[in-house]
Amino acid sequence: MKKLLYVVLLGLLLASCSTEELNTEIKEGAKLTVFSSTDSSYLGTYKGTYAAFSSSKRGTVVINITETSATALLQFVDGSETLMTGTGSTGVTGMKTYSFNALEGSFNFSVAADGTLPTASSVSLTEGAGSIVLAKDVTATPIRLATGTFGCEDCGDHPVLSDENAQSSFIWNMILPLDEFGESLVITQVSFGDSWFVANGTLHEAYDKIGLLVYNDLSGSFPFGASGEITWDATQMFSLDGACIDVRGNWTMTSPSYEIEGWIKSDSSCNPL
């Protein structure tokens, strides 16, 4: 099993404001932000995405931590959901650790006292093992989630991408900040077969706004195998009232022996007015 994992600190996302006329209306609202007392604490809300290994099961994860309780809600694209309760403790390093359990499965969660380094491990649901990637939902950069899939235009004879079992489990999820004022971080969770990748990409400044719909470009890359690389770019459309999010794009895998292109598509979509 090949697993490439990058440490992600999304809680520290900061973006500089632009003076472009396009974003003036949105920025005026952002000036009224009141920061929460839990933004720099392990308490609060963590949002992320789930991807099963060797299947197409995917969904979103929302963890809520208070002084007296811990819950995790997993909602899947097939319409099902699982609510887990957690028990917590403090380790010798000051990390807060929680064990979440339900009849449908379990996972472990750890986070630093200041709310950084949220990490899920030992993820096991009814369908088997999987991965969960998380970021803290803070006042300055609330989190949007997009689950989705990807595929090849022509996988050819690539030993991994052309495998039918792997193709049935192609998952491309994204964790995005609600921050269209400048360049920000976007986290991608890509899974197929028993391999999964977590990598940082870039959310570029909004280039258009139609009604409540805002448009951004996204881009990124991550290593693939010993000498390959996947580069990708996409367009995100989302509604400021939270009604929808839509991500569509393309990817290219290059290596000494192959160059393969494909598509990215979110499970949800938006229809411009």
N, C-alpha and C positions, 0 to 999 in steps of 0.2 A: 504494500500500500504506500502510495506516495503522497505525502502531506507537506505542503509548503505553507507556513503560517507566519504572518507578519504582525508585529505588535502594533496595535492601533490605539491612538490617544485622541479620540474624537471630541472628548470633553474640553479640549483646549482650542477648539476651532475659533479663529477670529478672522474677520474679513473687513477690509477697508471699504468705506462707502464711496460710491461714484457720484459724480455731479451730473450724470446724464439725465436728460429730461424724462426718459422712460421710467426711471425708478423713483422719481420725486414723490409721487403719491404714496408709494409703499414705504419709503423712508420716513415720511411724516408720521406714519403710524408707529414705526419702530422706535421713534424717539420717546414714546410713552411707555416703553418697557419698564416694568418693575421687577427687579431680580428677586428670585426666591431664596429663602434661607437654606434650602436644601441643595442649591446649585453646586456648592463646594463641600458637600457632605456625601457620605455613602447612602444617606437616605434619599428617597426620590424615585424617579421613574427611569427605567432603562428599556430601550427598544432595539429590536434586532430582527434577524431573519433565521429561519431554520431550513436546512436541506438534509434529506435522508441520503444515506449511501446506497447505491445500487437500486434506486427507485426514483420516481418523479415526485414523491411526496415533499411538499414545500409549504412554507407559511411564514407568518409573522409571530414575534414573541414580544410580550410586554411584561416587564417585571416591575412590581411596586414594592418598595421597602419602606416601612415606617418603624417607629420605635417599638411597636408591639406586634407587628405582623409582617409577613412576606408572602406574596402571591406571584404566580407566573401564569399568564394566559397565552396559550398557543392557539392560533387560528389558522387553519389550513385552506388552501385554494379549493379543495373539494367541498367546503362548507362546514366541515366538522371542526370541533375545538376541544381543547383540554385545559382545565384549570387545575393548577398544582399549588400546594401550600408548601412553605419552606420553614425550616428550622435553622437558626443561625448561631454562630460562635465567632470569637475573635482569636486569630492565631498569634503566635509569638512575634511575628513581624508586624502586627497591627492590621493585617488584612482581615476584612470581614468575609466570612465564608458561610454559604447557605447550601442546604441540601433540599432540592425540590422533588416532591413525589406525588404521584397519582396512580390510579389503577392502570392508566395507559402508558406509564413510563416514568423516567426520572432524569435529573441532571444535577450537576454541582455548579455553583456560582461563587465567584470571589471578586472582591472589589477593594480598592484602597480606601482608607478612611476619608479621603477628600473626594471620593467619587470617580477617580480615574482608574484605569486598568480593569474595566469590567470584563470578566472572562468566564465562559461556560465550558465545562468539561464533562467527560463521562456521560455524553448524551445518549440515551437509549429509550426509544419508544416502541410501540407494538410492532412497527415495521422493521425494527432493528436499530443499528447505530446510525448516528448522524452528527451534524455540526450545527452550532448556534453561534452567531456573531452578533455582538451587542455594542451599543454606544449609549451614553447618558443623554437623556432628553432634558436639556437645560434651557433656561429662559431666553438666553441670547440666540441660541441655535436649536430650536425644537426640531425633532427628527421626523422625516418622512420615510416610509418603507415601500419598496417595490419588489415583488416577487416576479419571477419570469423564467423564460427558457431561452435556449440558443440552439442553433443548428448549422450544418455545413451547406454551402451551395453545392459542393461536391466533395465528399470526404475522401474520395479516391481509395487508395489501398493503405491509408495511414493505419498503423497497427493498433492505435487506441481509438481514434475518432471514428473509424469505419466499423468498429465493433457494434453489432446490433444491440447487445446488452447495455453497452455504454450509452448509445444513442437514446435508449428509452429512459435514461436518467439524467439527461442534459438539464441542468438548472443554472440560472443566472439571476441572483438576487442582488439588490442594492440597498444601502443605507445612506440617505441623503439629508443634509441639513436644510432647514427652511431659511436659506440665506442666499438671496439673489443679488446682493449689493456688490459682490466682488468674487474673486476666485476662492473656492473653499474645497474642503476634502470630501470625497465620496468613497465609500467602502464597497467593494464588490466581493460577493461570495459565489464562486463558480464551482460546481460539483458535477461529476459524472462517474459512473461506476463506483469504485472505492477510492477515487482521487478527489481532492478538493483543494481549492486555492482561495486565499483571502489576500486582497491587495488594495492599496490606496489608489484612487484616481483623482481627477480634478473636475469640480463643478465650476464652469465658467460663468461669468456675469450674464444676466438676462439680456437677450437681444430683442425681445418683442413682448408685448402685453396686449391681449385682446379681451376686454371685459375683465373677468377674474382670472383668466388663464395667462400664465407666465411661461415663457420659453427659455430654456438654457441648453447650451451644448455641454457635453461630458466627454472625457477622454481618459485613457490610462493604458497601462501595460503591466505584464507580469511574466516571469520566467515560466517556460513550459518544457519540462524534461531537462536533460543535461545541457543541451545547447540550443534549445528553441526559445521562442518568445511569442506571446500573444499581445498584440496591440489592438485597441478598440476605440471607437468613437460613437457617440449617440446623441440624440436630442431628447430632452425631457420637457414634457408639458405638464403643468400641475395647476390646480385651482387654489387660489388663496383662501377659500373657505373650507379647504380640506375635502372637497367632494370627489376629487379624482386625481390620479397621477398616471402618466403615460410615458413610457420610455421605449424608443425604437433606435436601433443602431446596427453597426457592422463590426466584425472582428477579422483579424488576419493572423494566422499562425505561420511563422517562418522558422526554418531550421535548415541545416546543411542539405537535407534530402527532400524537404517539402515546403510548399507554400500553399496554404489552404485558406479560403475565405468563407465567411458565414454571416449569419444575422443574429440579432438580439431583439427580444420582444417581451415586454412586461405582460403580466396576466390581466392587468386592468388597463383601461383606455379612457381618453377624454374626447368629447366631440365639441369642437369649437362652435360658438354661436355664429 
